[in-house]
Amino acid sequence: MATMSTPRRVEAGASAFLADVLAGLSATPKAIAAKYFYDANGSALFDRICTLPEYYPTRTERAILEAHAGEMAAALGARALLIEPGAGSSEKTRVLLRALEEPAAYVPVDISAEHLEHSAQALRAELPHIEVLPVAADFTAGFAVPRPQRQPLRRAVFFPGSTLGNFEPDAARRLLAGFRPLAGRDGRLLLGVDLQKDIDVLERAYDDAQGVTAQFNLNLLVRINRELGGNFDPAAFRHVAFYDRERGRIEMHLESRSDQVVSVAGRRFCFRAGERLHTESSYKYTPDSIAALGTAAGWRPLRQWTDDRGWFALALFAPSL
């Protein structure tokens, strides 16, 4: 039976959020890291985004997992300890967990402690034979992996959902290099990557007809108001999303509808009409470029699985010797 552990919290989270927001609003152009979308409400909104007809990544990646989970599980091996940075609701991970042979444990890591514990409890109820050890942390800042009751034969880092695309190329390489100590000498990395495709498909995925992605984007301002003493008026900003062909990435912004002054933690920041706050980038890869990125980060490409349209890929790596 799985043990009932509670998420381990990172105490510096609130001060890091404040420091990053103040630095981002002081920068030119203004920008705030996408990881701060994910309070409890932001995580719930993202779960809704994943069900939207325009948002193809979740269902496409899940279809790949359902078609090839047996092959992936065999490649990861028996009694694997599965570590998932940025786990969210762990919906797609269930497919892989069910296919694994006697998994040692599952370690979901997420910045939203409340959402993480809710997801962990649901997973324990569905898969009571798997020990679930949630860790509430910013995975980009490092975290300790809990010791499972059963000794694992291998560690495997599972990083699905195209989260890698939120990182600038150099930062993405450093992140993947940072996963190597998590995996260990004989570990594995299974990486979900969104691939380049028709621009209309990409832009609709990040600006849906129901406006859920806009709510998700604007919720960042609501969170700043609640947690950092901000006075943003979300109605004074609009959601903007577009594909930058030169950089090969989707960008999301919050655009000021008028000249205005806002304050956060007692500091004032001016916005001109039309000025944008950059909240997310999502880089899109090719099969060759993701293999090259993994190689540059110290991983050896083993295999890739993709869908029939070539819209998404799951790439398997082992540490380079």
Backbone torsions as a table, in degrees:
resi	resn	phi	psi	omega
1	MET	NA	146.6	179.2
2	ALA	-72.2	144.9	176.7
3	THR	-82.2	153.8	-177.0
4	MET	-98.0	77.2	177.3
5	SER	-91.8	153.3	176.7
6	THR	-100.4	155.8	-178.7
7	PRO	-61.2	141.8	174.6
8	ARG	-84.9	128.6	-172.6
9	ARG	-99.7	146.5	174.7
10	VAL	-99.7	113.6	-170.3
11	GLU	-66.6	-27.8	-174.6
12	ALA	-81.6	3.9	-173.2
13	GLY	-58.0	-46.1	-176.1
14	ALA	-64.9	-44.4	-178.9
15	SER	-67.8	-34.0	177.0
16	ALA	-66.7	-40.2	177.0
17	PHE	-58.9	-49.1	179.8
18	LEU	-61.1	-47.3	-178.3
19	ALA	-61.3	-41.9	-178.7
20	ASP	-69.6	-37.7	178.8
21	VAL	-66.9	-45.6	179.5
22	LEU	-62.9	-40.9	178.3
23	ALA	-66.3	-40.9	-178.6
24	GLY	-67.5	-37.3	178.6
25	LEU	-75.3	-19.4	177.4
26	SER	-87.4	-13.5	-175.7
27	ALA	-79.1	165.4	174.0
28	THR	-128.8	112.5	-2.7
29	PRO	-75.7	163.4	-179.4
30	LYS	-69.9	141.8	-178.2
31	ALA	-158.4	145.5	174.7
32	ILE	-133.2	138.1	-175.9
33	ALA	-63.1	141.7	-177.1
34	ALA	-64.0	-21.9	-178.5
35	LYS	-61.9	-20.7	-178.6
36	TYR	-83.3	2.3	169.7
37	PHE	-62.8	-26.9	-159.3
38	TYR	-97.8	64.4	159.1
39	ASP	-81.9	-173.0	-177.1
40	ALA	-60.5	-43.6	-179.4
41	ASN	-68.9	-40.7	177.8
42	GLY	-62.4	-40.7	178.0
43	SER	-64.2	-40.3	178.3
44	ALA	-65.3	-40.1	178.0
45	LEU	-65.4	-38.4	178.3
46	PHE	-65.5	-37.2	175.4
47	ASP	-59.3	-38.0	176.6
48	ARG	-66.3	-41.4	178.7
49	ILE	-56.5	-39.8	-176.8
50	CYS	-64.1	-16.8	179.4
51	THR	-99.1	-3.6	-176.0
52	LEU	-70.9	147.5	-179.8
53	PRO	-62.6	-31.1	-178.5
54	GLU	-76.7	-23.4	-172.3
55	TYR	-90.0	89.7	-174.8
56	TYR	-74.2	-27.1	-169.9
57	PRO	-57.2	-43.4	-174.6
58	THR	-65.2	-50.9	-176.7
59	ARG	-70.2	-31.3	179.2
60	THR	-69.6	-45.0	178.2
61	GLU	-64.3	-41.0	178.8
62	ARG	-61.9	-40.3	178.7
63	ALA	-62.3	-39.0	176.8
64	ILE	-63.1	-44.4	178.6
65	LEU	-61.4	-45.0	-178.4
66	GLU	-64.6	-33.7	-179.6
67	ALA	-76.6	-29.3	-169.5
68	HIS	-129.0	12.8	-176.3
69	ALA	-58.8	-36.4	179.4
70	GLY	-62.2	-42.4	178.3
71	GLU	-66.7	-41.4	179.1
72	MET	-64.0	-44.3	-179.9
73	ALA	-61.9	-41.3	178.3
74	ALA	-63.0	-37.8	179.6
75	ALA	-69.1	-32.7	178.5
76	LEU	-78.1	-29.8	175.1
77	GLY	91.9	168.4	-179.0
78	ALA	-72.2	152.6	175.8
79	ARG	52.3	47.2	177.4
80	ALA	-84.2	143.8	169.3
81	LEU	-93.6	112.1	-175.9
82	LEU	-94.7	121.2	-179.1
83	ILE	-113.0	125.1	-178.1
84	GLU	-122.7	99.5	173.6
85	PRO	-68.6	136.1	-179.4
86	GLY	67.5	47.7	-169.3
87	ALA	-69.1	-31.2	-177.0
88	GLY	59.9	-130.3	-177.3
89	SER	-87.6	-4.3	177.6
90	SER	60.0	24.0	-175.6
91	GLU	-61.8	-51.7	-177.9
92	LYS	-70.3	-28.3	-178.0
93	THR	-62.5	-28.7	178.8
94	ARG	-56.0	-36.5	-179.8
95	VAL	-62.0	-45.1	-179.7
96	LEU	-70.5	-41.9	-179.2
97	LEU	-60.3	-39.3	179.5
98	ARG	-66.5	-26.8	-177.5
99	ALA	-86.7	-21.7	-176.5
100	LEU	-66.1	145.7	177.1
101	GLU	-86.8	111.6	177.7
102	GLU	45.4	59.3	-179.2
103	PRO	-58.3	138.8	-179.3
104	ALA	-67.0	-42.3	-180.0
105	ALA	-177.3	168.4	175.7
106	TYR	-125.0	128.8	-178.8
107	VAL	-117.0	92.1	174.0
108	PRO	-81.5	134.8	-179.1
109	VAL	-121.2	128.1	-178.8
110	ASP	-152.3	150.5	-177.6
111	ILE	-77.3	-21.7	-179.5
112	SER	-96.5	99.2	-173.9
113	ALA	-62.3	-41.6	-178.0
114	GLU	-64.0	-48.1	179.8
115	HIS	-64.8	-37.7	-179.4
116	LEU	-62.6	-46.8	-178.2
117	GLU	-66.5	-38.2	176.2
118	HIS	-60.3	-44.7	-180.0
119	SER	-66.2	-39.5	-179.6
120	ALA	-64.4	-41.4	178.8
121	GLN	-63.3	-41.8	178.4
122	ALA	-64.0	-39.9	-179.0
123	LEU	-67.7	-40.0	177.4
124	ARG	-60.6	-38.3	179.7
125	ALA	-67.5	-36.4	-178.1
126	GLU	-79.1	-36.9	-175.9
127	LEU	-128.4	70.1	-173.1
128	PRO	-66.1	-14.8	179.8
129	HIS	-81.1	-6.5	-177.7
130	ILE	-106.9	128.1	175.5
131	GLU	-73.8	124.2	-179.0
132	VAL	-110.9	122.2	-174.7
133	LEU	-123.5	81.6	-176.1
134	PRO	-71.1	145.1	177.0
135	VAL	-127.5	115.8	176.5
136	ALA	-85.5	107.2	-175.2
137	ALA	-163.9	159.7	168.0
138	ASP	-83.9	106.8	-172.7
139	PHE	-64.9	-18.6	178.2
140	THR	-75.1	-15.0	-178.3
141	ALA	-98.8	-0.1	-178.7
142	GLY	90.0	152.4	-179.2
143	PHE	-161.4	158.4	177.5
144	ALA	-91.7	137.6	178.1
145	VAL	-87.5	123.0	179.0
146	PRO	-62.8	153.4	178.6
147	ARG	-86.1	121.3	178.9
148	PRO	-76.9	162.8	177.6
149	GLN	-67.1	-36.4	-180.0
150	ARG	-97.8	130.4	-179.5
151	GLN	-66.3	120.4	179.9
152	PRO	-76.0	151.4	173.3
153	LEU	-89.7	-19.9	179.8
154	ARG	-158.9	148.9	170.4
155	ARG	-101.4	139.9	177.7
156	ALA	-132.5	127.6	175.5
157	VAL	-93.9	122.9	178.9
158	PHE	-109.7	117.8	-175.5
159	PHE	-129.4	75.9	-175.7
160	PRO	-88.6	-173.2	168.6
161	GLY	80.2	8.2	179.9
162	SER	62.2	22.2	177.5
163	THR	-59.5	-29.4	179.3
164	LEU	-55.5	-31.8	-178.8
165	GLY	-63.8	-17.0	179.0
166	ASN	-75.1	-8.8	-176.1
167	PHE	-103.7	140.1	172.0
168	GLU	-59.3	152.7	-172.9
169	PRO	-51.3	-45.7	179.5
170	ASP	-66.0	-39.5	178.4
171	ALA	-67.6	-35.1	177.0
172	ALA	-64.0	-41.8	177.8
173	ARG	-62.9	-44.3	179.6
174	ARG	-63.9	-38.3	179.2
175	LEU	-62.7	-48.4	179.7
176	LEU	-63.5	-36.5	175.6
177	ALA	-63.7	-35.8	178.7
178	GLY	-69.1	-20.1	177.0
179	PHE	-75.7	-17.7	-177.5
180	ARG	-62.2	-46.7	177.4
181	PRO	-61.9	-31.6	176.5
182	LEU	-63.2	-40.1	-175.9
183	ALA	-79.9	-32.9	-176.9
184	GLY	83.3	177.8	-171.4
185	ARG	-62.7	-35.9	-177.2
186	ASP	-108.0	20.8	-174.9
187	GLY	-79.3	-178.2	178.4
188	ARG	-138.0	155.6	173.2
189	LEU	-126.0	123.8	174.7
190	LEU	-114.4	115.0	-165.9
191	LEU	-119.5	126.1	174.8
192	GLY	-90.6	132.0	-174.1
193	VAL	-136.9	128.0	174.4
194	ASP	-81.2	132.7	-175.1
195	LEU	-99.6	158.7	179.0
196	GLN	-66.0	144.6	-176.0
197	LYS	-161.9	-170.0	-179.1
198	ASP	-57.1	134.4	-175.1
199	ILE	-62.6	-38.7	179.7
200	ASP	-60.5	-39.7	177.8
201	VAL	-62.9	-43.6	-179.7
202	LEU	-63.9	-47.8	-175.0
203	GLU	-68.6	-35.8	176.8
204	ARG	-65.4	-31.9	-179.7
205	ALA	-66.3	-24.9	-177.3
206	TYR	-110.7	8.0	176.3
207	ASP	-150.0	71.3	-171.2
208	ASP	-73.5	158.6	-176.0
209	ALA	-66.3	-29.1	-179.7
210	GLN	-81.0	-12.3	178.7
211	GLY	78.8	18.5	-179.6
212	VAL	-69.8	-39.1	178.4
213	THR	-65.2	-35.2	175.0
214	ALA	-62.8	-43.6	176.5
215	GLN	-60.2	-43.1	178.6
216	PHE	-58.9	-45.1	179.8
217	ASN	-65.4	-48.3	-178.1
218	LEU	-68.6	-23.3	178.6
219	ASN	-62.3	-23.3	175.2
220	LEU	-57.7	-40.7	178.8
221	LEU	-67.6	-38.8	177.4
222	VAL	-61.4	-42.0	179.4
223	ARG	-64.8	-42.6	178.0
224	ILE	-60.3	-42.8	177.8
225	ASN	-59.9	-46.4	-174.4
226	ARG	-71.4	-43.4	-171.0
227	GLU	-95.8	-24.0	-172.8
228	LEU	-121.5	11.6	178.4
229	GLY	68.4	33.6	177.8
230	GLY	-82.9	166.0	177.0
231	ASN	-129.0	34.0	175.7
232	PHE	-60.1	141.4	167.7
233	ASP	-102.7	102.8	-176.6
234	PRO	-55.7	-30.7	179.7
235	ALA	-67.5	-15.1	179.5
236	ALA	-86.8	4.9	178.5
237	PHE	-129.6	153.2	175.7
238	ARG	-126.6	149.2	178.9
239	HIS	-75.5	132.2	177.8
240	VAL	-131.1	131.1	176.8
241	ALA	-139.7	135.0	179.6
242	PHE	-156.0	160.3	178.1
243	TYR	-96.2	126.4	174.9
244	ASP	-94.4	102.9	-174.5
245	ARG	-62.9	-39.6	-176.6
246	GLU	-63.7	-42.2	-179.2
247	ARG	-88.4	-12.9	-179.0
248	GLY	68.5	43.0	-176.6
249	ARG	-148.5	150.0	166.3
250	ILE	-80.7	140.5	173.0
251	GLU	-120.4	140.0	171.7
252	MET	-117.3	138.6	-179.4
253	HIS	-137.6	161.5	165.4
254	LEU	-113.2	119.1	-173.6
255	GLU	-103.1	128.3	179.2
256	SER	-69.7	130.9	-179.3
257	ARG	-80.8	-12.9	-177.2
258	SER	-159.2	170.6	169.3
259	ASP	-66.1	131.0	-178.4
260	GLN	-158.1	161.2	176.2
261	VAL	-123.0	130.1	177.3
262	VAL	-121.7	160.3	176.9
263	SER	-128.5	146.5	175.5
264	VAL	-137.8	122.2	179.8
265	ALA	52.9	37.9	176.7
266	GLY	85.1	-3.2	177.9
267	ARG	-102.0	141.0	-175.1
268	ARG	-102.1	141.9	-180.0
269	PHE	-135.8	132.9	-178.2
270	CYS	-96.1	137.6	171.9
271	PHE	-120.2	131.6	171.9
272	ARG	-85.1	156.2	173.7
273	ALA	-58.7	128.0	-178.8
274	GLY	87.8	-7.4	178.3
275	GLU	-71.6	143.0	-174.3
276	ARG	-114.9	142.1	170.8
277	LEU	-102.9	114.3	-176.3
278	HIS	-78.5	119.2	-175.4
279	THR	-111.9	-20.1	179.6
280	GLU	-160.9	142.4	164.9
281	SER	-120.3	145.2	177.7
282	SER	-135.1	97.6	-178.7
283	TYR	-72.5	144.0	178.0
284	LYS	-114.3	135.7	-171.5
285	TYR	-111.0	173.9	166.6
286	THR	-114.5	161.1	176.8
287	PRO	-54.8	-39.0	179.9
288	ASP	-69.7	-40.3	-176.5
289	SER	-70.4	-32.1	178.0
290	ILE	-73.0	-35.2	175.1
291	ALA	-63.7	-41.3	179.6
292	ALA	-66.3	-40.1	178.6
293	LEU	-63.6	-45.1	177.7
294	GLY	-60.5	-42.0	178.7
295	THR	-61.4	-42.8	179.5
296	ALA	-65.1	-24.8	-179.8
297	ALA	-91.6	5.0	176.7
298	GLY	92.4	22.6	178.4
299	TRP	-115.5	149.0	178.1
300	ARG	-104.0	118.9	179.7
301	PRO	-63.9	134.1	178.2
302	LEU	-110.3	-45.6	-174.8
303	ARG	-166.8	156.0	171.6
304	GLN	-131.3	143.3	172.4
305	TRP	-118.2	138.7	179.2
306	THR	-140.4	170.5	177.5
307	ASP	-86.9	173.1	-175.6
308	ASP	-64.0	-30.6	-179.1
309	ARG	-85.9	-9.2	-177.2
310	GLY	69.6	34.7	-177.7
311	TRP	-90.2	-24.7	-173.6
312	PHE	-148.9	154.4	-179.9
313	ALA	-140.7	148.1	167.2
314	LEU	-114.3	120.8	-173.5
315	ALA	-114.0	133.3	-178.5
316	LEU	-106.3	134.8	-179.4
317	PHE	-132.7	154.5	168.7
318	ALA	-122.2	155.2	177.9
319	PRO	-61.3	140.2	174.1
320	SER	-70.2	145.3	179.9
321	LEU	-81.0	NA	NA
